[in-house]
Amino acid sequence: MSRLFPVIDLHAHWFPPSTLDILGRRAEAPRIGPQGEGLAIWRTGAGAGKGGAFPLGPQWYDVDARLAHLDAVEIAHQLVSWPTTLGVDAALPAEKTLDLWTQWNNDTSALVRRHPDRFSAVAALSTSDLAWSAWELARGHEKLGLIGGVLPVNGFFSRASAEQFRPLFEVAQAHRSHIYLHTGFANPVIAGQPPNLVYEDNDAIRWVIDNGFHFASAVTTLAFTDFLAAFPDVTLQIAMLGGSGLGALAAEQAEVSPRIQAGPLRQHFRQIWLDTGAAGSGTAAVAAAIRVLGSERVVFGSDYAPLPDIRPTLQRVRAATAHDPDSQNAVLSSNALGLLGRHDGLSERLLSHKDFTS
């Protein structure tokens, strides 16, 4: 592994045995079952498009295979989260999901305890029962060694939708949580989300466009309203580079527009980091986000598990930062180390790993 930039990956997913079991016992989507020689998850509800199966290779659940891949591609540490993309929370009510999230959090805590130098994690949370989620976020910090929680980005599409999460953010503030906003819809009980559009043509590229709109809208909610003012110790990570970089480009326009007069961008983004997972890994988009917001606001994320190989994303991010070693170090390593190091004992665990030593 590189001694100069020990890479930290803040966007990765996994399924423990409890997830395979609980969703494997369901007869209707969302469910997990065999497909060919492997497994797949069948999705339904908002964000599922036309439905159908999403394949699950062994990288989703085989920890040894994951560790071997991390070693092969020189990733020192991963932050693991529940994949809200799959829409389970959006499709099912709380009484059918709380056991799933509880067991995922318990099993992921055990993963972190077994491999403390390789993994950190944020808790899976419900958007259909936010009171439970506030309790579970506190449990994650106090008993499980988790550092925050993951929520679907469309829960923050508007100020109206974000306000419904205020009690949860009060708990997050008390624990200095790291809140991760990932692709997907919240449960329909959360008002103020975007429309769920299903296309008959070019659905993949149209998803990228809608994805940009959804993420950039959440960036606007969090960076350009005072929603976060009461929560100064909460850090926000927004996946997909805030919508393929659209959040940063819209912010730049806000800064230069005489009509908007947003003021200095770096003040607006002081609690927000954008990761390079999946639809945020384009070299031009990464370079633009760094140019607009500064390299201190971008972190490396691979979207590992949905993507079985980290190398292509890592190569694109390195290409975007090749001209500036300091920026490359910030995006691949030091920004993430600073975020993770805010939590008790985590910086020591990371720095004790062989790839952080000379």
N, C-alpha and C positions, 0 to 999 in steps of 0.2 A: 504493500500500500504506500501511497505517497506520504512522505514525511512532512512535506511542505503544507499540503492542504488535505488533512484527513476529512473526508467528505461525510457530512451528516445529511441524512435524507428525512425530511419532515413530512412526507406525503406517501404513506404506505398503508396497506390494509391486510387483514387476515381473518380467517374463520377458525376458531377453536372447535374441538369435538362437540361441545354443547350446541353450537350453531348448526352444525351438520345434522345433529340429532333432532333439535326442535323444529327446524324448517323441513327436515326430511320426513317428519311425521305428518306434515300438512298434505291434504289431498288436493287443495286448490292453491293457485298462485296468491301470494308469493310462497314458493316452495322450492326445495332443493331435491333433486333426484338424479338418477343415472341418465347419461346421454352418451351413446357410443361406448368407448372404453373409459370414460371419465364421468364427471359430474357437471351439472348445470343448475342455475337458478332461474326459475320462471317468474317474471315480474308482472305487475299489474298496477293500475292506478296512475295518478299524476306522475309524469316524468318517464313512464314506461314505454312511450311511443306506441307502436303497434303490438307491444307485448313480445312474446317469444322467449327463447332460452338464451341466457348469458353463460357461456362456458366457464367452468371453474377448474383450472389446471391444478396440479399438486402444489404449486407455489402458494396457493391460498391457505393450505392447512398443514403442509409438511415443513416443520420448523427446521429440520436438518437441511432440507433442500434450500430453504431460504438462506440459512447461514452460509452454506456453500456458495450460493450466488453472490451474497454480499461480500464474501472474501474474494471471489473471482473478479468482481468489478470495483473493489477497493472502497466499499462503503463501511465506515467505522461504526455508525450508529443509525437507528431508524426510530422515528416517532410513528407509532401504530395507531390507527383509528378505524372505527366502524365505517363501511362504505355507504354513506347516505344515498349515493347514486342509485342503489338498487331499490329504493322506494318502499321498503318494508314499513317504515314508520308512517309514510304517507298513505299507505293502503289499508292499514289495520288499526283498530282502536286500542287503547291502552291495555285493556284486559287481555288482549291476545299478544302483547309484545313485552310487557314488563319483565316477565321471566326470561325472555330472550336477552334483553339488555342486561339484566342482573347477572346472568350466567356469563355473558360475554365479558363483562367487567371483571368478574371474579377470575375467569380463566386468563384474561389478559394481564391482570395483576400477577398471577402465578408465572406467566411467561416473563414478565419484567423481573420478578424475583429470581428466576432461574438464570437469566442472562442480563444482569443489571448494566453491564458495560455495552451491550448491543442494542437494547430496546428501552424506550420510554413509551408512554401511552396516554391518551385522553379517553375519558369515559364515553360510552354510548348512552345517549339520553333520549327521552321521549318528548315529542312535541304535542302529543295528545293529552299528556298529564304533566304539566309543568311543575306542579307542586311536588310530585314524585321526583322529577328531574332535579329540582333544587336540593332535595334530600339526598339523592344519589350522587350529585356532584360533591356535596360535603363528605359523604362516605368515601368517595373515590380519593379525595385528598387525605382524609383523616385515617383511613383504614386500609386502603388498597395501594397506596403509593402512586396513584395516577396524578397527572398534573393539570387537568382541566377537562373539557368535554368537547364533543363534536356535534354540530347542528347543521341542518340543511340550509343552504344559502338563501333560498327563497323565503325563509322565515324573516329575512331582513330586507326584503325587496322594497319595502316602504317604511316610513317612520311609523305608520299605524300598525304594521305587522310587528316591527321591532319592539314597540311598547309592551306587547304581550309577554315579552321575555324579561321585563324589568326585574321581577322578583328573583328570577334565576341569576341575573347579573349581580344582584345584591349579594348573593352567596358567592358568586365568582369573585367579586371585589374583596370579600372577607378572606378568601383563600389565595388571592393573587393568581387567579386561574389563567391558563392559556386556552382560549376558546377558538376552535377551528371551524370555519365555515366551509363546507364541502358541497359539491354538486347535489341538487335535488330539491324536492318540495317538502314542506312540513305537512303534518296532518291537516286535513281540511278544517279542523276547528280553529286554526290560525287564520284570521281574516287578513286581507290586504296583500295576498300573494299574486304573482302574475298569472295570466291565463295559461292553461295547459293545452298547447297546440299540437296536433298530430297532422303530419303532412303525407300527401300521396306521392310526392316526387322529391328526389334528392334529400331524403330525410336526414342523412348523416351530416351534410354540410349545413343544412338548415338548423340542425341541432347546435352546431358550433356558433351560428349567428345568435340563436336564442340564448345559448349559454353565455355569450358575451353580454347580452342585454341584461340577463338575470344578475350576473356577477357585478357588472358595472353599476347596476342599481343598488346593490348591497353596499358597494364601495361608497356610493353617494350618501346612503343612509348613515353610514358609520363615520365617514370622513367629513361630511359637510352639513351635519346637524349636530345638536348638542347632546345626542343620546348618550354618548360615552362620557360626558362631563362628570357624572356622578360615580364613574368607575375607572379612576385614573390608574389603578394598579392591575387592571385586566389587560392582557395582550391578546390581539386578534390576528389570526392567520387566515388569509383568504386564498382558497385554492385557485388553480387554473390561471394564475397571474392576474386575478381580478377580471377574468373574462377575456383571455387571449391578449392581455395588455390593454383592453379597451378602457378599463377603469383608470389606468394611469393617463392615457391619452385624453380622456374626457376631463380629468383633473387638470391637465396642462391647459386645455382650452378654457376651463374655469379661471385659471390663474391669469391668462392673457386677455380675457374678454372684458372690455370696459363695462358691459352690462351686468356681468356676474360679480366681479370684484371679490373673488374668494380669498385673496390674501396669500401669504407664503404657504406653499404646499406642504413643506416638511413639518410645519406645525399641525396641519390637519392629519397627517399620517403618522404622528409620533407613536401611536399605539398599534399600528397596522403593518403587517408584513404580507407580501404576496409570494405565493410559491409557484414553482415551475411545473407542477404536475400536469400531465395529459395535455389538455387544450391550452396550456400556458407555456409550452416548451419550444415554441418557434423561435429561432435565433433572432430574427428581426424584432419580435415582440419582447423578448427578454432584454435585448439591447435598448429598446425604446423605454421600457419601464425603468431601467437603470438610469438612462439619461434624464428622464423626467423627475424621478423620485429619489435617485441616489442609490448606490449599491447597498446601502445599509437597510433598505426596505424590501429587499428581495432575498428569498431563501430557496435553496434547492429542494425540490420534491420530485419523486420519480413516478408516482402512482403505481408502485409495485404491487403485484398480485393481479389487478386487471391487466396491466402490462407485464408480461413474464420476464422481460429483459430490461434492465436499467440502462444498459450501455448507450442506446441511441439518444435518450434524453440527456444523459450526462455529456455526451459528445456535443450536442447542440448548445447546451449551457456553457460548456468550456469554449466553444467557438464564439459565443456572444461576448465572452469576457477575456478572450485571449490577448487583447491589446493592453490589458491592465491587470497585472498580478494582484494588486491590492483589492480590486473589485472582485476578482475571481475568488480570492480567499474569503472575502466577506460573504459572497453568495453561497459558496460551497461549504463553508466551515464556521467562521467566527460569528456570524449573525445567529446561527442556530445554537452555537455553544452558549452565547449570551442569553438567549431565550430559555434554553433548558437549564442553564446554570442558576436561574432565579429560584429554583425549587430545591429544597433542603437535600443536601447530599448528592445531588445529581451531577454537579460539576466535578466533584471528587471522583465519582464513579466513571465519568467520561474521561477525565484526564488520567485516570489510572490505566486506561486501555493502552495496549502497546503501540497503537498508531498515533497516539498523542505524545509519545515520548521520542526523544532523539536517539 
